[in-house]
């Protein structure tokens, strides 16, 4: 399904505006509109031709050495590439591939990429393909991305190319992405662009993310950006998330970052949740923190969850219930009942019942009544009894007969039937 081109243009137009604004703002003197236009043209010229191979100046010696021998044909390149890809030793293969890359001129990359895609080893050498794409973008970004736009259906390849380009020159990459459509639910050009920008400038990536329309592309771009935020440490990440002005984006970002922050420092993650101003963000992230923390230290996580305001405690209880139920279903049932009868606890109750069903189905069944909805109770009875019946049909039937007065009629009819 093709994305609405108008929406793509709006999204990428914002990217170009933000990136250009920051780039200009960081220059020592503000250029005029005419001079900026000329600067763009110069940048395009610099990247568009074979003279754009700034990253390949280091390989000049390799190319000179090549020219002293007989002219290399495409068949030679194809043969060398196949020998490299057939090497099972990844470290040695990478060395060979880097030597091959250093010997290439900008106009030779397309042929090598095509040979790679036709090679029998292509499906098992994804990292090598990404390395070739990075090198081609470094040598001639316009040729590389134009080729991918015309021939490469893989979203991953498009992301790889734009990531490499945006890391080196975010403005030129944003200018190229401007107005570009993509096939599918996610615009991989934009995701790759944000990935590359974030590798050098997480704050610029945040500003750009905020201008994207909510949807799959923004979510994917946020996920691609987060690792570069997290690598700057807990305090930087927490401040970065807090500075997001779009509430829905902040909420999703906090949830995605929560587990990594908890692995780094569970106590600090707990304080981060407690101090979070947005209730929605706090609720969503609290379940991730509680689940990850409870894996490591159930009692500390439980005490933290109990200290939260009720609007957040009901969500945090889900992570605690999951981990506690795997250890002690009966204790979990008592703990959840101690938290009260708030219907918002149903999420934690469902998790507890589902986790307990495998190891102690009777405890699970005895607590289905705590769900606030009769329909949810009926579904949960059927779910637990169905699992139990697959392992022990006689025990399941006897339990249903013993408790028939408290069970939904359709559940009794189905599970109390004698075995055939």
HUPE-V530720 format. One record per backbone hydrogen bond with DSSP energy under -1.0 kcal/mol. NH is the residue of the N-H (numbers start at 1). CO is the residue of the C=O. E is the energy in kcal/mol with one decimal. If there is no record, write none. Layout:
BEGIN
NH	CO	E
NH	CO	E
END
This chain:
BEGIN
3	182	-1.2
8	4	-2.1
9	5	-2.4
10	6	-2.2
11	7	-2.6
12	8	-3.0
13	9	-2.4
14	10	-1.9
15	11	-1.8
16	12	-2.5
17	13	-2.2
18	14	-3.0
19	15	-3.0
20	16	-2.5
21	17	-2.4
22	18	-2.4
23	19	-2.7
24	20	-2.8
25	21	-2.3
26	22	-1.4
27	24	-1.4
36	32	-2.6
37	33	-2.2
38	34	-2.2
39	35	-2.2
40	36	-2.5
41	37	-2.3
42	38	-2.7
43	39	-2.4
44	40	-2.6
45	41	-2.6
46	42	-2.5
47	43	-1.9
48	44	-1.8
49	45	-1.0
52	49	-1.9
53	50	-1.0
54	52	-3.1
57	54	-1.4
59	56	-1.1
60	57	-1.7
63	59	-2.1
64	60	-2.7
65	61	-2.4
66	62	-1.7
67	63	-2.1
69	66	-1.3
77	73	-1.9
78	74	-2.8
79	75	-2.3
80	76	-2.8
81	77	-2.7
82	78	-2.3
83	79	-2.3
84	80	-2.0
85	81	-2.8
86	82	-1.9
87	84	-1.4
93	89	-3.0
94	90	-2.3
95	91	-1.8
96	92	-2.3
97	93	-2.6
98	94	-2.4
99	95	-2.1
100	96	-2.2
101	97	-2.7
102	98	-2.5
104	101	-1.6
108	105	-2.3
112	108	-1.7
113	109	-2.9
114	110	-2.5
115	111	-2.3
116	112	-2.5
117	113	-2.4
118	114	-1.3
119	116	-1.1
122	119	-1.6
124	121	-1.6
125	122	-1.3
129	125	-1.9
130	126	-2.2
131	127	-1.9
132	128	-2.1
133	129	-2.4
134	130	-2.5
135	131	-2.2
136	132	-2.4
137	133	-2.6
138	134	-2.1
139	135	-1.8
140	136	-3.4
144	140	-2.1
145	141	-2.6
146	142	-2.0
147	143	-2.0
148	144	-2.1
149	145	-2.4
150	146	-1.6
151	147	-2.1
152	148	-1.9
158	154	-1.5
159	155	-2.4
160	156	-2.5
161	157	-2.2
162	158	-2.3
163	159	-2.6
164	160	-2.1
165	161	-2.1
166	162	-3.0
167	163	-1.8
168	164	-1.1
169	165	-3.1
173	169	-2.2
174	170	-2.5
175	171	-2.5
176	172	-1.8
177	173	-2.3
178	174	-1.7
180	177	-3.1
184	1	-2.0
188	186	-1.1
191	187	-1.9
192	188	-2.4
193	189	-2.2
194	190	-2.5
195	191	-2.2
196	192	-2.4
197	193	-2.5
198	194	-2.5
199	195	-1.2
200	197	-1.4
201	197	-2.9
205	201	-2.0
206	202	-2.3
207	203	-2.2
208	204	-2.2
209	205	-2.8
210	206	-2.2
212	209	-1.7
219	215	-2.2
220	216	-2.6
221	217	-2.5
222	218	-2.5
223	219	-2.2
224	220	-2.0
225	221	-1.6
226	222	-2.1
228	225	-1.2
230	226	-3.0
231	227	-1.6
232	229	-1.7
233	230	-2.1
237	233	-2.1
238	234	-2.8
239	235	-2.3
240	236	-2.6
241	237	-2.5
242	238	-2.2
243	239	-1.5
244	241	-1.6
250	246	-2.7
251	247	-2.4
252	248	-2.3
253	249	-2.5
254	250	-2.7
255	251	-1.8
256	252	-2.1
257	253	-2.2
258	254	-1.4
261	257	-2.3
262	258	-2.2
263	259	-2.5
264	260	-1.7
265	261	-2.2
269	265	-2.4
270	266	-2.4
271	267	-1.9
272	268	-2.4
273	269	-2.2
274	270	-2.3
275	271	-2.2
276	273	-1.2
282	278	-2.5
283	279	-2.8
284	280	-2.4
285	281	-2.4
286	282	-1.7
287	283	-1.1
289	285	-2.3
290	286	-2.9
291	287	-2.3
292	288	-2.2
293	289	-2.8
294	290	-2.6
295	291	-1.3
297	293	-3.2
301	297	-2.2
302	298	-2.6
303	299	-2.3
304	300	-2.1
305	301	-2.5
306	302	-2.3
308	305	-1.2
312	309	-2.0
313	309	-2.9
314	310	-1.7
316	312	-2.6
317	313	-2.1
318	315	-1.7
320	316	-1.4
321	317	-3.0
322	318	-1.9
323	319	-1.7
324	320	-3.0
325	321	-2.2
327	324	-1.1
328	324	-3.3
332	328	-2.1
333	329	-2.3
334	330	-1.9
335	331	-2.6
336	332	-2.6
337	333	-1.9
338	334	-1.6
339	336	-1.0
340	337	-1.3
345	342	-2.4
346	343	-2.0
349	345	-2.4
350	346	-2.8
351	347	-1.9
352	348	-2.5
353	349	-2.7
354	350	-2.5
355	351	-2.6
356	352	-2.5
357	353	-1.5
360	356	-3.0
364	360	-1.8
365	361	-2.9
366	362	-2.2
367	364	-1.4
368	365	-1.1
370	367	-1.5
371	368	-2.0
377	373	-2.1
378	374	-2.4
379	375	-2.4
380	376	-2.4
381	377	-2.8
382	378	-2.0
383	379	-2.3
384	380	-2.7
385	381	-2.8
386	382	-2.2
387	383	-1.7
388	384	-2.4
389	385	-2.8
390	386	-1.3
392	388	-3.0
396	392	-1.8
397	393	-2.2
398	394	-2.3
399	395	-2.1
400	396	-2.1
401	397	-2.4
402	398	-2.3
403	399	-1.5
406	403	-1.7
412	408	-2.0
413	409	-2.5
414	410	-1.6
415	411	-2.4
416	412	-2.2
END
